[in-house]
């Protein structure tokens, strides 16, 4: 049965999966959602005997129904290969009373690899399927990880260009080096003088500019997105929550049908929304614990029912969560409103014009699966140190936020349901912050000396992805103001 997609704001319906992936964002500014959430057609017991690649096919075939079996399996084989440093692709590590789902074993050592390794393959197949003649321009704003993972995925992929904007002082030094040293004749990156929300808003404006799209089309280009707003990003993320449950079952850590909790460090809301979709597909998940840093707009939303971005933007040690506009939350708002596109569009209009909206009591009840929590900088550092001291398990600051939030949730609720924490980045992507959590303030200015010291202290090997950027030449040095993104795009494509 073919599954079609529709905009959360009502402007488009009956869109195929491949068309939705190519478009990225709907023409009315909405996000594409499937017309229904499919159920798994394999039991958890059957899935527990499968590899990551086999699990990916069983999940993704239900959403990407206009891809043939051969097309989809080829995309999966090309994505989840030796780019990952473990055959499991997403292994589980047990430490301190939780299971850490390690999503950072890909080539850019962050969870974005899990979806961005496959998106270029899904997109090139979609372009052929829809007889696209224009060159596809992937336009992306990043809070640190998406940019590098997207550039690595699309580098030198025929028929594509990729342009990434990141906040100049809003990413870690390793994240920045990974982007500015990226190879590929079709890769472009610019540091903007602003924060991530400025970058994301600017990119959305470009997508909504019909005249600019016409100008690009005349030159043989069409825009698409690799951000988590693209359904081709979201669907692959569902896979690892299904896989995590299946692996806990196969290892005897849980019984068939036993419920688990899932804790996710969250900024743009895509990663935890994928866990919610896994639950709706039939994975026995009880509570989805949404972990925020000091930019706790999501925590406040789940506490009050009001989403309010009118607040100070705080730079933290977990920059991928330094976000005040959580784009993927729109998909949950749409679902909680009974898929009423007009109601959802009204909420998004309020957000755009007033910076806030308040959902109904019914919608809050619909979202009762979610519990919010947040951790400050000191608490995050303390969580990193405690887990390492107690268990020898080393985590990055985003995962530290999640560990802290989960510990507080368990203490408050006395809910001892087995818990999976999404471990979203290698500690070496944020080595200075991790080392400061363990030893206090670091005065050493050389990032790589900090990395080497962390390796000595932790005895956790430095990933190859970090070793590669030690001596890699800087290839990208463009900077621009937040109101000049369109000009930067034109410059890159000229």
N, C-alpha and C positions, 0 to 999 in steps of 0.2 A: 504494500500500500504506500503510495507516494505521500510524503509529508511536505506540505507547503508552509511558507513563512509569510508573516504579515508584520506591518509596522506597529509599534506600540502606540503610535499617534494616529493611526487609521488611514494614512494616505496611500498605502500599498497593501495588497493582499494577493494570494495565489502565486507568490514568488517561489521559485525552486531554490533548493539549497545552494546550488552552484551560482545562481544569480545573486543570492543574498551574500555569499562569500565575496563575489566580485565587487558588489556595491559597497559593502562594509557598513555604511550608514544609509538608512532609508532617505528618500528624497524630501520627506517632510521633517527631517531631523530626528525621527524616531529610530528605535533599534529593532532589528528583526527578531521575532520570536516564532517558534513553531506553532502551528494551529492547535496542536495538543502535545503533551509530554508523553512520549512512548514508554511502554513498560518493557523491561528486560524479557527476552524470550528464552533465556537460559537460566537455570537455577544457580544459586550461589555455589552449590556443590559442584556443578559442572564448571562454573567459572574458576573455581579454586584450583583446578588442574591445568589452567591455561597460562601461557606466557603473557607478558605485557602486550606484545604485538597482537596475539590472538584475542585478548580482552578488548583491546582498542577496536578491532574489527567488529566484535559483537555489540559494542556500544555505538560506534559511529555509523554503522550500517542502518541503525534505526532512525537517525537524524538526517543523514546525507543520502536520501533515497534515490536521487537521480544520478548518483555515481554507481557504476557497475561494480560487481564484486572484484573484478580484476583491477579496475582503476583504484579502488579504495585500498586494496591490499598492497598494491605497488606503492602508493603514497605512504602507507604505514611502514613498509619495509625500508623505504628510503629515509624516513624520518628517524626511526628508532633503531639505529645501527651503531657502529663503532664510535660515533660522535659522543656517545654516553660511555662513561668509564666503568659501568657495571652492567652485566647482562640483565639484571633485574629491572633496569631502567629507573624504577622508583622504589628503592628498598625501604624496609621498616626497621628502625632501631628502637629497642626498648630501653628506657632510661627514666629514673625518677617517677615511676608510676604512670607514665604515658608511653605511647608508641609514636615515634617521630617518623612521619612519612617524608623521606628525603627526596625533594623535588629539584635538587641542584646538581645532578650528576651529568648534565649536558655540557656542551662546549662553552657556555657562558656562565656556568655555575650559579644559575638562578632558575626559579620555577618557570619563568617565561619560556625556557627552552622546551618545556613539555608540549606547548602548543605551537610555538613558533618554529619548531623543527619540521612540523608537518604543513603549516599554512602555505608556504610557497608552492608545495606540491599540489595541495588542494586547489590553489588559485590558478596555477598553470593548466591543470586539467579543466578547470571551470572556464578558462578563457577559450580553450579549444572547443569545448562543448557548446559554448555560446557564440562561437565564430567571431571572437573579438579581434579586430585588426589593429586597434590602437595599442601603444605601449602603456602598460599599467604602471602608474606612479603610486607607490605605497607611501602615504603621508602619515606620520606618526608623531605624537607627543609622548615623552617618556619621563618618568620620575626616577629613572636609573637603569632598570633591567630590561624593559621592553625594547628600548632602542638598540642595545647591543645584540640582543637575541634576534630581533627582526633584521638587523643589518647582516648578521652572520647567516641567517636563513636565506635571505634574498640576494646575497653577494653573487654577482655574475650570473644570476638566473636570467635566462634569455627572455626578452620581451618585458622586462621590468626595470624600474628605477626605484630607489628607496631614499626618502628624505626624513630625517629624524631631527626633532627639536627637543632640547633638554635645558633645564634651568641651570645657569652657569654655576651658581654656588649652592645648588640643591642636590648634588649627588656626591657619592664618595669618590676619592681620588682613583681608586681601582675602577669604579664604574666609568668615570670620565676617560681614563686611559684606554679601557676596552673599546669605547666608541671612537675616540679620535685616532686610534691606530688601525681601525678596521680596514682591511683590504677590500678590493672590488671596484671595478670601473664604474659601476652603477650605484655606488653608495655615497650618500651625502649627509653631513650632520652639521648642525649649527647650535651653538650655545646662546640661549636668549637671556636678556637682562630682565629677569622676572622669575616667578615661581612656576611650579608645575601646572597649577590651575590656569595661569596666564597662557602657558603653552597649549594646554588642552583646549581652552576657549578659543584661542587663535586658530587652531587646526579645525575646530568645528565650524568656525565662521567661513573658512576657506571651502569646506565641504558644502556649506549652504549657499555659496555664491554662484548662482546659475550663469552669470555673465562670464565669470572667470573660468568656469567649466567649459563654456562654449569656446573661449579663446584657446584653452588647452587642447580641446578636440580638434580645432583647426590646425594645430601643430602636431597632431597625431598622438596626443596623450589623454588618458582618463585616470581619474583619482580613485584610489581604494585605500582601505585602512587595515593596519595590522594591530591596532589597539584592541583591548579586550572588548570593545563594543562590537567587533566583528564576530559573527556567529561561528566563523571558522576558527576562532580562538577559544570560544566558550565550550564548544562540543568536545574537543580533545581534553579539556580540563576535567570533564565529567569522568573520563576513563580512570584517572588515578584514584578516585574515591571508590569506584567499583573494585578496582584491583586491590586496594588496601584491605577492604573487607574480605575479599576472596583469599588473600595471603594470610590474614589472621586466622581464617577458617582452616586453611590447609596446614598451617603450623600448629594447630590445636590450641591457639591462644583464646579462641572463642568457640562457642557451640553454634551450629547452624540455626539461624534465626535470632540469635542473641543480639540485642541492640547495642550500639556504641554511640558515644558522643564524638563530635568533630570540632576542633578548635582551629580557627584560621586567622592569622594576622591579616588585616584587611584595610585596603585603601580605596581602590576603585570598585570593590565589591564583586568582581568577576570570579575570584577564586572560591569564595564562600557560596556564591550563587551556583557554581558548578556542583558543590556538595549538596545543595538543596535539590538540584535536578536529579542527582544520583539517588537521593532519598525518594523523590517522586517516582523514579523508575523502579523502585522496589528494594533498594539497599536498606537494611534495617538500621537506620540512623535515628536516634531520639532527638538530641538537642544540637543545634548549630551555634557554637559560641563564637561571636564576632568580636575579635580582639583589635582594639584601636590604640594608637599612641596618644600623645598629648593633643593632637588634632582630632578630637573625639566627637566629630560631627555625627558619626554613625551610632556611637554609644548614646549620645543625647537623643538621637532619633528613636532608638528602641526603648529608651526610658520614657519619653514624653509623647511620641507620635508626631512631633514637629521636626522637620528637617530644616536647619537654619545655618546657612553658610556665612552669615554676617558675623564674623569673628576674626580675631587675629590669626594669621598663618604662622605656625611655629616650625622652625627647622629643627629636626631631631636626628638621632643616630640611626633611625629607621626610615630613611628618606622615601622609600617606595610607598610608604603609608602617609607621607606628608601631603594630604589631599583633602580639599574641602568640598569638592563636587564629585561624588561617587557615581560615575556615569552608569554603571551596571545596576545600581539600585532601581533605576527606572523600570527594568524588566520585572522586578519583584513588585513594584508599585502597580504595574499593569496587571499582573496576575492577581494581586490582592484586591484590585478593583473589579474583579470578575471579567478581566480582559476587555474592559470598557475603555476603548481608545480615546474617546472624547474626555472622559474623566481624567485619564492619565495626562493627556495633552494640557488640560487645565492646570494640573499640578506642576508640570514642567514650565508652563508659562509663568506661573507664580514664582518659581525658582529663578527663572531668567530675569523677570522684571523686579522682583522684590527680595530675591535671595533666600526665600523660605516658602514652605508649604506645610500644611497640617493634614494628616490622613484621618479617615473616619474610625470610629471604634470598631466597626466590623473589619476594616482592613488591618487594624492592630491585632485583632483576634486571629485573623488569617495568618499573620506573621509570628504567631506565638512559638513556633519552632525555634526562633532566633532569640538568643540572649546576648546582650552586649556587655562588654567590659573594656576598661582601658588601663594602661600602665604608663606612669611617668618615667623620666630618664633614670632616676635613681633606682626605682623599682626594677626597671629592665636590666640595669647593670647588676643588681643584686641577684636577679633570677639567673643570669648567665653564669655568675660566679658560683652560686649555690649548686646548680645542676652539675657544673664541671667538678667542683670540690667533692660532691657526693657520689658522682657516678663516672667521672672522666669524660662525659659527653660534652662536646663543644658546639655551641650554637651561635648564630648571628643575632644582631639586635632585633630583627623582625620576629624571629622565632622566640627570642627572649621575651618580647611583649606577649606573645601567645602563651608561653609557659607561665608567666606571671598572672595573666588574666585567668587562665584555667585553674591555677592553684587557688586563687581567691574565690572563683566560682565554686570549686569543690568544697572549700572550707565553709562558705556561706550556705550552700544548699544541702550539704551532706550527700550529694549525688556522687556515688562511687562507680557509676557506669564506666566501663573501659573507654579510654579516650585516645583518639588519634589527633596529633598536632601536625598541621602542615608546616614542615620545615622548608622555608621558601628560598634560602640562599646559603651558600657556603660561608662559614665564618671568615674566610679569607677575602671575601668581597668587602668586608667591613672590619679589617684586621685591627685598625687603630682603636675603634670603639670596643671591640672584643677584648683587646689587651688592656685597655683602660678599665674595663669592668673587672678584670682579674687582678690588676696590679696598681691601678690609679693612673693619674695623668701622665701621658707620655710626651716628653719634650723632643724626642728624636724627630727631625723634620723629614728624613728619608723614609718614604712609605715602604720601600722594600726591606729596609733594615727592621722596621716594625714587623713586617710579615715574617722575616727570618726569626726574630725573637719570639713571636707567637708560636712558630713551629717548634722552637726549642722548649718553650714552657709547656705546650700542650701535647707534644709528640704526635700531633695530627699532621700528616704530610701536606705540603703545599700543592694545590691542584695544578695540573699542566696549563690550564687556561691562564693562571696567574704568572707562571714562569714565562709564558710566551710574550707577555707585555713588558717584561723587564727591559728589554732592549729594542722593542719594536719602534720604528720611526713614527712620529706623528704625521698623519696624512690629511687631517681635517682641522682647520683652525678658524672657521667662520664664526662670527658672533653677530647678533642683531638685536634690535629693540623689539618689544612685544607687538608694536604696531607695524612692523616691517616683515612679517612672516610671508606674506604674499609675494613681496618683491624678492625675498630670498628663494622662494620656490621657482620663480621665473628665472632667476639667476642661475640656479642649479641646472635647470632644464634647457638653458639657451646654449 
